[in-house]
Structure formats: C-alpha cells, structure tokens
Amino acid sequence: SNDVGLVINIPTHESKRLEDNYLMRRSAVDFGIPLLTNMNLVKCFTDAVYKNKMEPGKMLGLHPQSLFEHYETESENEAWTGPREFH
C-alpha cells in the first residue's frame, strides 16, 4: 500500500525549505495523518514502538483512539481537569 501512516517534520531555525516544510505539515493535518514536529515526541514514539514490539500489520500493546474516545472512557479520578473545565 502507498498510504502515508505518519509524518515526521522537525523544522529548525536553520531550515531552508520553509514553504515545503509548511506544506508537508499542512497536508498531514488536512488528511488526518499523525504528525510529529518535536524531537522529544519522536524519541518517545520510537521508544514506545520498540518497547511494544511490532507484529506484521499491528503493534502490540498500543490501542489508538481519538482524544474524544479517551474522554468517553476516562473516569473522573483519571482526569487531569475537573468535570466543569473545558477539555
């Protein structure tokens, strides 16, 4: 398959192709493709992938869901904010 599953784009103050970088990030957002733009997040992500070993076609131990799906299953004790605060 030729689908893009993740975009990693780490712009720096030395980046020369600013418009290309912007278009890459904007396209990822427009098409709902996960986007990592921070080296610390990339490190955390790759550590998690390594730790949760890959099986062909799926990753063990990782269960992706949207933020709203998470909020639906989250108990009040697990929440970082109060029930009346904006999520």
Backbone as a ProteinNet text record, in pm:
[ID]
protein_1_A
[PRIMARY]
SNDVGLVINIPTHESKRLEDNYLMRRSAVDFGIPLLTNMNLVKCFTDAVYKNKMEPGKMLGLHPQSLFEHYETESENEAWTGPREFH
[TERTIARY]
84.2	0	89	41.1	117	64.9	-8.6	-62.9	47.3	32.3	123.8	61.4	134.3	80.2	127.6	235	292.1	383.2	378.9	469.8	554.9	685.9	779.2	847	826.5	884	932.6	1064.1	1124.4	1187.5	1109.6	1167.3	1261.5	1365.6	1458.2	1476.2	1547.4	1573.7	1667.3	1732.3	1821.5	1753.8	1624.9	1554.1	1556.4	1587.3	1595	1465.6	1395	1276.8	1151.2	1129.5	1019.7	884.1	864.5	735.1	709.6	811.8	795.9	760.9	830.2	801.3	658.2	616	479.7	379	398.7	304.7	298.1	411.2	412.5	328.5	348.6	272.5	124.5	95	-43.8	-117.2	-50.4	-111.6	-139.9	-47.8	-68.9	-194.4	-206.9	-323.2	-450.3	-447.4	-566.1	-614.8	-522.6	-559.2	-569.1	-557.3	-572.4	-459.8	-340.5	-224.8	-150.5	-117.4	-42	85.1	113.9	225.4	307.8	437.8	530.1	623.8	630.5	713.8	812.8	832.2	918.4	1006.5	1136	1229.4	1205.2	1163.9	1133.9	1015.7	913.8	799.5	839.8	926	974.8	1047.7	1129.9	1202.3	1106.1	1006.4	906.3	831.3	793.3	719.9	804.1	929.3	1013	1044.8	1061.9	1082.2	959.5	838.9	715.3	700.8	733	724.8	822	943.7	1043.1	998.9	948.5	907.7	788	698.8	577.1	588.2	705.8	737.1	626.2	666.6	570.2	546.2	422.1	380.5	336.5	349.7	307.2	164.2	148.8	17.7	-39.3	24.6	-27.5	82.7	54.6	150.6	91	166.7	119.4	120.8	18.5	16.1	-26	-46.8	-89.2	-230.3	-317.8	-456.5	-493.3	-477.3	-501.8	-649.1	-674	-808.6	-798.3	-907.3	-907.1	-916.2	-885.9	-894.2	-1036.7	-1135.9	-1275.2	-1314.5	-1262.3	-1287.2	-1226.2	-1108.4	-1043.7	-1128.9	-1180.6	-1261.9	-1387.3	-1445	-1565.2	-1539.1	-1419.2	-1387.6	-1315.8	-1274.3	-1196.5	-1287.3	-1245.4	-1321.5	-1281.2	-1363.6	-1331.8	-1201	-1166.9	-1042.3	-919.7	-933.8	-821.1	-799.8	-900.9	-896.8	-795.6	-729.8	-635.8	-708.2	-830.1	-907.6	-1037.9	-1104.8	-1233.2	-1343.8	-1457.8	-1566.4	-1624.4	-1608.3	-1664.7	-1563.1	-1439.1	-1336.6	-1342.9	-1301.2	-1300.2	-1195.8	-1234	-1139.7	-1101.7
-118.1	0	124.7	231.2	355.8	461.6	420	515	568.3	694.4	756.1	738.1	676.8	649.8	746.2	820.2	912.1	1010.3	1136	1237.2	1289.4	1289	1349.1	1464.8	1585.1	1705.1	1792.9	1803.4	1878.5	2006.7	2114.6	2239.7	2300.5	2365.9	2434.8	2578.1	2657.1	2794.8	2798.5	2685.9	2678.4	2619.8	2584.9	2524	2616.6	2560.5	2638	2629.7	2519.1	2497	2518.2	2640.6	2671.3	2640.4	2676.3	2651.8	2502.2	2424.2	2278.7	2218.4	2262.7	2212.7	2245.1	2368.5	2409	2323.6	2306.4	2228.4	2082.6	2027.5	1889.4	1879.2	1971.6	1968.2	1995.3	2093.5	2129.3	2013.2	1944.5	1829.8	1716.9	1693.2	1589.1	1620.3	1743.6	1784.4	1772.5	1822.5	1819.4	1677.8	1581.2	1443.5	1354.9	1415.1	1339.2	1240.3	1272.2	1185.4	1230.5	1137.6	1177.2	1252.9	1357.8	1447.7	1469	1445.5	1473.7	1585.1	1693.1	1808.4	1842.7	1751.6	1777.6	1654.9	1675.1	1563.7	1481.6	1545.8	1470.7	1376.4	1422.1	1336	1220.1	1246.9	1140.9	1035	1079.2	984.5	901.5	965.8	892.7	792.1	835.2	747.4	626	649.4	537.4	444.9	500.4	416.7	328.6	386.3	310	199.6	230.3	128.8	15.4	49.3	-52.8	-136.4	-69.9	-138.6	-230.3	-193.1	-268.8	-355.8	-394.2	-482.1	-491.5	-484.6	-489.2	-631.6	-657.6	-780.1	-738.3	-822.6	-779.9	-725.6	-601.5	-540	-475.9	-495	-431	-416.5	-335.6	-312.9	-366.8	-442.7	-499.8	-395.7	-396.3	-309.5	-166.2	-128.5	7.5	3.4	83.2	85.7	229.9	269.9	409.8	446	566.9	621.1	772.9	836.4	981.6	1034.7	1161.9	1224.5	1215.8	1233.8	1228.8	1087.9	986.2	848.3	824	878.5	865.5	929.9	1050.4	1119.4	1040	968.8	890	776.5	720.9	606.5	647.4	772.1	819.8	841.7	792.3	817.9	954.5	1008	1138.4	1133.7	1019.2	1005.3	1011.7	970	969.6	1104.4	1189	1316.3	1412.7	1487.5	1590.8	1719.5	1733	1853.9	1817.1	1917.3	1895.3	1876.1	1817.4	1790.7	1916.3	2032.7	2157.2	2233.9	2185.9	2252.4	2205.8	2293.1	2261.1	2156	2058.9	1956.1	1989.9
0	0	0	-60.6	-69.2	27.1	129.1	226.1	316.2	354.2	450	587.2	681	813.6	919.9	892.7	991.1	919.1	960.6	906.8	1021.9	1002.5	1098.3	1027	1078.2	1018.2	1132.2	1146.4	1256.3	1201	1194.7	1145.4	1250.1	1202.9	1292.8	1243.4	1321.5	1279.5	1158.2	1127.2	1011.6	887.3	897	784.1	662.9	549.1	425.1	344	352.2	268.7	352.4	398	488.1	426.8	300.5	236.3	221.3	182.8	171.6	307	411	545.6	586.8	560.6	593.1	517.2	387.2	306.5	351.7	393.1	442.6	570.4	662.4	787.7	762.9	679	649	582.2	490.5	423.4	521.6	613.7	714.5	796	839.7	918.4	834.4	710.9	624.8	597.5	588.9	557.7	681.9	800.8	924.5	950.4	901.5	920.1	1046.3	1135.5	1255.1	1217.5	1293.9	1264.2	1390.1	1380.3	1490.1	1446.1	1525.9	1490.1	1600.5	1692.9	1807.6	1829	1838.8	1850.1	1977	2086.6	2208.5	2187.1	2113	2082.7	1992.2	1896.8	1807.4	1889.6	1983	2069.4	2152.9	2213.5	2292.4	2205.6	2085	1994.2	1955.2	1916	1873.5	1990.9	2110.1	2228.6	2253.3	2238.3	2259.9	2155.7	2030.3	1924.7	1954.8	1993	2025.3	2144.8	2246.8	2368.5	2345.3	2254.9	2229.9	2104.5	2067	1953.8	1848.7	1725.9	1617.1	1569.3	1535.3	1470	1330.2	1228.5	1095.1	1095.4	1054.6	1042.1	1167.2	1281.9	1403.3	1508	1606.6	1714.1	1843.2	1914.1	2040	2150.3	2232.4	2348.7	2322	2198.3	2166.4	2109.2	2165.7	2121.6	2088.5	1962.3	1927.6	1939.1	1984.5	1990.2	1987.3	1946.8	1943.7	2086.5	2103.5	2235.2	2288.6	2200.5	2243.5	2286.9	2218.4	2260.5	2398.5	2420.1	2551.8	2660.5	2634.6	2734.3	2768.3	2669.8	2695.1	2793.6	2792.3	2878.5	3006.8	3016.3	3130.8	3251.5	3367.6	3490.8	3546.4	3637.2	3696	3773.5	3832.1	3907.5	3817.4	3691.5	3598.6	3531	3532.5	3459.2	3519.6	3434.9	3479.4	3514.3	3462.5	3484.8	3554.1	3607.4	3671.7	3569.5	3608.1	3512.7	3449.4	3512.9	3456.5	3370.9	3367.1	3286.9	3142.8	3051.9	2908.5	2877.5	2798.7	2751.2	2610.3
[MASK]
+++++++++++++++++++++++++++++++++++++++++++++++++++++++++++++++++++++++++++++++++++++++

